């Protein structure tokens, strides 16, 4: 049938007069051609779309932003807008014949300032056309983007809207979706980041059982779990499950705390990258907010409930998470929950961690205690060597970390800006080069770094080896610097936490690694200024055999490095040319313990 544009029917006289023929959850429904006696009865009995409405009211919180796909007669969105108290509801409906009646319902219930309907089709795929065909059937309930050759339809062309833009502009908390089979294609391309809850109706008559299974798998892989009391085979109400989905800076729970009575803290029993460790409730349920996440992956997963009697730790303790002995990982991951110190309404007896390495047991190093104290607390730091029960455990969300969390939550950045190292005064040279040359060979050094140090000394830079100084000296030195050049490494995480926003930073990249981007984003988020990243390596070398990139050594391209530093204003443009090491000299320094990375 040829395409045409359908004209919306005028609102009925009853609607115009402000009368209604049905009511559900306090929302009055004006008369319209879509309302049959049976449908009116179902609305009055709260059976019309009852599963979707109950699920939506269960998950929507006051102030939420809600995206509704498939408004229908407008009742579900109106009930949500009236009862859920969201700040905004944006609804999409493809059928142009429904729009005027939907708006009449909104107007009758005085909801027009909270909810709006758009006669558009929301497309998640990147190559969306300007319009798509929509097939209107005699019953609006059967109208769909998908043509059914067995049923009479009228085709209309409906404008499209880009989901990616709406997702960015609206930042919805809750997604309601009933789009007559279009949900499968939408879910295949849509980002669900930032969405806390979904209420969705599946349509296996359109895409079959396999298609419905794919829809459900896509939702689960995105980190959602069903609320069993609000789910049927064809309608799901789902919420973000922190045990399945890693933290993001704009997710509410990352800046919230929960308190558990008689919580069970379980340290890892084996050394591994991913470990069974963390927090259980007194009943043995896993408390996912206590997990450590990195790059979208949980490094601690649900442990088994310990057997036998447990030692009881008296008092109220703040959950610190995993206690890293590695300086950089301690800064970024072991301190990720200390923002909560600034939000406690009660005195705590200490901060409790579990070890990353079981062999470290209950060991707590001095540098770890010093870093915690720099947050302005005198709370003791403890590490659980064996499973134990804690009378009261306060569990903050992970406010910082590697990967998506490297920018930190607002609460984390505010707490560190307000408290961290405030007692340490700036005391150091204006121009600083932070070196790795004194670290043991094979720790990710730069080949040619001593020569670089000599060139930078001639430019007025003080050569600084942070591992030779205590924490307070490092912080005072970083606070005093106006220009910093640094070999890429953990020290830049410390610099990001204490540097003056006016400090200029150049980072010399020494290896191919995602760590580079983490450092760049950390510095920019905390100081407001991105570093100048300089990657000029002639070759990369690694220890013989299997070796992780953090152990690789980069051979400096000195002329290119000089040019980039001069162009960025860190050194003069008229200095003596820098020369790279001869290959024979490189080989002499490496000996027979390294091989070139090809």
Protein Blocks (a to p, Z undefined) as FASTA:
>chain_A
ZZdddddddddfklmnopafbdeehiacdddfklcfklmmmmmnopgoklmmmmmmmmpc
ghiacddehjknommmmmmmmmnopabdcdddfblklmmmmmmmmmmnopmmmpccdddd
ddfbfklcfbdcddddfblklgcfbdcfkbccdddddddddfklmmmmnopabdcddeeh
plmmmmmmpccehiabdcddddfklnojmlmmmmmmmmmmnopacdfklccfklccdddd
fklpccdfklmklmcccddehiacdddfbdcfbdcedjddfkopacfklpcceehiafbd
cddddedjddddehjdddebjadfblklmmmmmmmmmmmmmmccbdcfbdcdddfblklm
maccfklmmmmmmnopabdcdddfbdcddfbacddddfbdehjllnopfklmmmmmmmgo
plpccdddfbdcddfklpcehihpaehklmmmmmmmmnopacddfklpcfklmmmmmmmp
mbdcddedfklmmmmmmpcfklccddddfbdcfklmmmmmmmmmmnopacddddddfbdc
ddehjddfklpccdddfklmmmmmmmnopacfkbccdddddfklmmmmnmmmbccdZZ
